[in-house]
Amino acid sequence: MLVVGFPAQAFGTNCYVVASAPGEQCVVIDPGIGVLDQLESVLAEHRLHPAAVMLSHGHLDHTFSVAPVCGARGITAWIHPADRELLADPAKALSVDLSAMFGGRLPYTEPDDVAELTDGAVMKLAGLEITVDHAPGHTGGSVMFRMPGAEGEPLCFTGDVLFRDSIGRTDLPGGSMARMTESLRDKVLTLADETVVLPGHGPSTTIGRERARNPFLQNLQTVGDAPRRGL
């Protein structure tokens, strides 16, 4: 297993490249703003060939470069149907302030080939087995991607659902704190402590660490029937 992550030029969005090994096909997760040069360097260094782009949700800071990445290689962009419209019109998910940041104009192109992610689907792409968890709250179509890691530890690419010591904001169009709470309870806290969390922004962490220290998870520990584990 090969996982390479690096931040985009804007908003610190983490773009990830995941492959079974160097010299193989790979998937690209969340190619944001200004990532193309660094992405090409990663692909060349590890001799990788993108087979698909996986999008954790439809916000522009995670999707900005999806069209050139897909178009240059004739590959598919995968997104949850609840966020599908944001690929055509990303301004629908922006606040007034964020729209103003772009001067009212978004230099953005929708990818030619788009496919929809399904909750609970186990996808086999580029020699990887990827489980999709629909986890709305940050957006209606937010998802997490789970897969086995190199040393047997599970990996979870959480997008903007879960960060180290925090969670994604819910105040933008399409966001919902009630739905985020359900996702944290039903999709995040049910994961094993040893699961490595690779978030959409900031450093990596583990489910065990966040279960014990993340203030947004503290009040959810006794909800539901799943066994509660902590550090």
C-alpha positions as CSV (number, residue, x, y, z in Angstrom):
1,M,0.0,0.0,0.0
2,L,1.2,3.5,-0.9
3,V,-0.4,6.6,0.4
4,V,0.9,10.1,-0.4
5,G,-0.8,13.2,0.8
6,F,-0.1,16.8,0.3
7,P,-1.9,20.1,0.9
8,A,-3.4,22.2,-1.9
9,Q,-2.3,25.8,-2.5
10,A,-5.6,27.1,-1.1
11,F,-7.4,26.3,2.1
12,G,-4.9,23.6,3.1
13,T,-7.1,20.9,1.5
14,N,-5.3,17.5,1.6
15,C,-5.1,15.7,-1.7
16,Y,-4.3,12.0,-1.5
17,V,-2.8,9.5,-3.9
18,V,-3.4,5.9,-3.0
19,A,-2.1,2.8,-4.8
20,S,-1.4,-0.9,-4.0
21,A,2.3,-0.3,-4.7
22,P,4.6,1.9,-6.7
23,G,4.4,1.5,-10.4
24,E,0.7,0.6,-10.3
25,Q,-2.6,2.2,-10.9
26,C,-3.9,4.6,-8.2
27,V,-6.9,6.7,-7.1
28,V,-6.7,10.4,-6.5
29,I,-8.8,11.7,-3.6
30,D,-9.9,15.3,-3.5
31,P,-7.7,17.2,-6.0
32,G,-8.2,20.8,-4.8
33,I,-6.9,24.2,-5.9
34,G,-3.5,24.4,-7.4
35,V,-2.5,20.7,-7.0
36,L,-1.7,19.8,-10.6
37,D,2.1,20.3,-10.5
38,Q,2.6,18.5,-7.2
39,L,0.3,15.8,-8.2
40,E,2.2,15.2,-11.4
41,S,5.4,15.1,-9.4
42,V,4.0,12.4,-7.1
43,L,2.7,10.4,-10.0
44,A,6.1,10.5,-11.7
45,E,8.1,9.8,-8.6
46,H,6.2,6.7,-7.8
47,R,5.4,5.7,-11.5
48,L,1.7,5.8,-10.8
49,H,-1.2,5.8,-13.3
50,P,-4.5,7.3,-12.1
51,A,-7.6,5.1,-12.6
52,A,-10.2,7.3,-10.9
53,V,-10.8,10.4,-8.9
54,M,-12.8,10.0,-5.6
55,L,-14.4,13.1,-4.1
56,S,-15.3,13.2,-0.4
57,H,-17.9,15.9,-1.1
58,G,-18.7,18.7,-3.6
59,H,-17.0,21.8,-2.1
60,L,-14.7,23.6,-4.5
61,D,-11.6,23.3,-2.3
62,H,-11.9,19.5,-2.8
63,T,-13.0,19.4,-6.4
64,F,-11.4,22.3,-8.2
65,S,-8.8,20.3,-10.2
66,V,-11.0,17.3,-10.9
67,A,-11.8,18.1,-14.5
68,P,-8.1,18.5,-15.6
69,V,-7.0,15.4,-13.7
70,C,-9.8,13.3,-15.2
71,G,-9.8,14.9,-18.6
72,A,-6.1,14.4,-19.2
73,R,-6.5,10.6,-18.6
74,G,-10.1,9.9,-19.6
75,I,-11.0,8.6,-16.1
76,T,-14.1,8.9,-14.0
77,A,-14.9,11.2,-11.1
78,W,-16.9,9.6,-8.3
79,I,-19.2,11.7,-6.0
80,H,-22.3,11.0,-3.9
81,P,-25.5,11.9,-5.8
82,A,-26.5,14.4,-3.1
83,D,-23.5,16.6,-4.1
84,R,-23.6,15.8,-7.8
85,E,-25.1,19.2,-8.7
86,L,-22.1,21.0,-7.0
87,L,-19.8,19.7,-9.8
88,A,-21.9,21.7,-12.3
89,D,-22.4,24.7,-10.0
90,P,-20.1,24.8,-6.9
91,A,-21.3,28.3,-6.0
92,K,-24.5,26.6,-4.6
93,A,-22.5,25.4,-1.5
94,L,-20.6,28.7,-0.9
95,S,-21.5,31.4,1.6
96,V,-21.8,35.0,0.4
97,D,-18.3,35.7,1.8
98,L,-16.7,32.8,0.0
99,S,-18.5,33.7,-3.2
100,A,-17.1,37.2,-2.9
101,M,-13.6,35.8,-2.5
102,F,-13.8,34.5,-6.0
103,G,-15.2,37.8,-7.3
104,G,-18.5,36.2,-8.3
105,R,-16.7,34.1,-10.9
106,L,-15.6,30.5,-10.5
107,P,-13.0,29.3,-13.1
108,Y,-14.3,25.8,-12.9
109,T,-15.2,23.0,-15.4
110,E,-17.3,20.0,-14.7
111,P,-15.6,16.6,-15.5
112,D,-16.9,14.8,-18.6
113,D,-17.4,11.4,-16.9
114,V,-19.1,11.4,-13.5
115,A,-20.3,8.4,-11.5
116,E,-22.3,8.2,-8.3
117,L,-21.1,6.7,-5.0
118,T,-23.5,4.5,-3.0
119,D,-23.5,4.2,0.8
120,G,-22.0,0.9,1.9
121,A,-20.6,0.1,-1.6
122,V,-17.4,-1.9,-1.7
123,M,-15.6,-0.6,-4.8
124,K,-12.6,-2.4,-6.4
125,L,-10.5,0.2,-8.2
126,A,-6.8,0.3,-9.0
127,G,-6.2,-3.0,-7.1
128,L,-7.8,-1.4,-4.0
129,E,-10.9,-2.3,-2.0
130,I,-12.7,0.9,-1.0
131,T,-15.7,1.0,1.2
132,V,-18.0,4.1,0.9
133,D,-19.7,5.5,4.0
134,H,-22.2,8.2,3.4
135,A,-21.8,10.7,6.3
136,P,-23.8,13.8,5.7
137,G,-23.7,16.9,7.8
138,H,-20.8,19.0,6.3
139,T,-22.7,18.6,3.0
140,G,-25.6,16.4,2.0
141,G,-23.3,14.2,0.0
142,S,-20.3,14.0,2.3
143,V,-18.7,10.5,2.3
144,M,-15.7,8.7,3.9
145,F,-13.6,6.1,2.2
146,R,-12.3,3.1,4.1
147,M,-9.7,0.6,3.0
148,P,-7.1,-1.8,4.6
149,G,-3.7,-0.3,5.3
150,A,-0.2,-1.6,4.6
151,E,0.3,-3.0,8.1
152,G,-3.2,-4.3,8.5
153,E,-4.5,-1.2,10.2
154,P,-7.7,0.2,8.6
155,L,-7.5,3.6,6.9
156,C,-10.3,6.1,6.7
157,F,-10.2,9.1,4.5
158,T,-12.8,11.3,6.3
159,G,-13.0,14.4,4.0
160,D,-14.5,17.2,6.1
161,V,-16.4,14.9,8.4
162,L,-13.7,14.4,11.0
163,F,-10.4,16.2,11.7
164,R,-7.9,15.9,14.5
165,D,-9.6,17.6,17.5
166,S,-12.5,18.9,15.4
167,I,-15.1,18.3,12.8
168,G,-16.3,19.9,9.6
169,R,-18.4,23.1,9.7
170,T,-22.1,22.7,9.2
171,D,-23.1,26.3,8.5
172,L,-22.7,26.4,4.8
173,P,-25.6,25.7,2.3
174,G,-26.4,21.9,2.6
175,G,-24.8,21.6,6.0
176,S,-26.7,20.3,9.1
177,M,-25.4,19.8,12.6
178,A,-28.2,17.3,13.3
179,R,-27.1,15.1,10.4
180,M,-23.4,15.6,11.3
181,T,-24.2,14.3,14.8
182,E,-25.9,11.2,13.4
183,S,-22.9,10.6,11.1
184,L,-20.4,11.0,13.9
185,R,-22.4,8.6,16.1
186,D,-23.3,6.0,13.5
187,K,-20.4,6.1,11.0
188,V,-17.4,7.5,13.0
189,L,-17.7,6.1,16.5
190,T,-18.4,2.6,15.3
191,L,-15.0,2.4,13.7
192,A,-12.1,0.6,15.5
193,D,-9.7,2.6,17.6
194,E,-6.8,1.6,15.5
195,T,-8.3,3.1,12.4
196,V,-6.0,5.7,10.9
197,V,-7.9,8.9,10.0
198,L,-6.6,10.8,7.0
199,P,-8.7,14.0,7.0
200,G,-9.5,16.6,4.4
201,H,-7.6,19.2,6.3
202,G,-4.8,19.1,8.9
203,P,-2.7,16.2,10.3
204,S,-3.7,12.5,10.5
205,T,-5.0,11.0,13.7
206,T,-6.7,7.8,14.9
207,I,-10.3,7.0,15.8
208,G,-9.0,6.0,19.3
209,R,-7.4,9.4,19.8
210,E,-10.4,11.3,18.6
211,R,-12.8,9.1,20.7
212,A,-10.8,10.1,23.8
213,R,-9.9,13.7,23.0
214,N,-12.2,15.3,20.3
215,P,-14.6,17.5,22.1
216,F,-17.3,17.0,19.4
217,L,-17.3,13.3,20.1
218,Q,-17.4,13.4,23.9
219,N,-21.2,13.7,24.3
220,L,-21.8,10.9,21.9
221,Q,-20.0,8.2,23.7
222,T,-23.0,6.7,25.3
223,V,-25.4,6.9,22.4
224,G,-26.3,3.8,20.5
225,D,-25.5,0.1,21.0
226,A,-22.0,-0.1,19.6
227,P,-19.3,-1.0,22.1
228,R,-17.4,2.1,23.4
229,R,-13.6,2.0,23.3
230,G,-11.1,4.6,24.3
231,L,-7.5,5.3,25.2
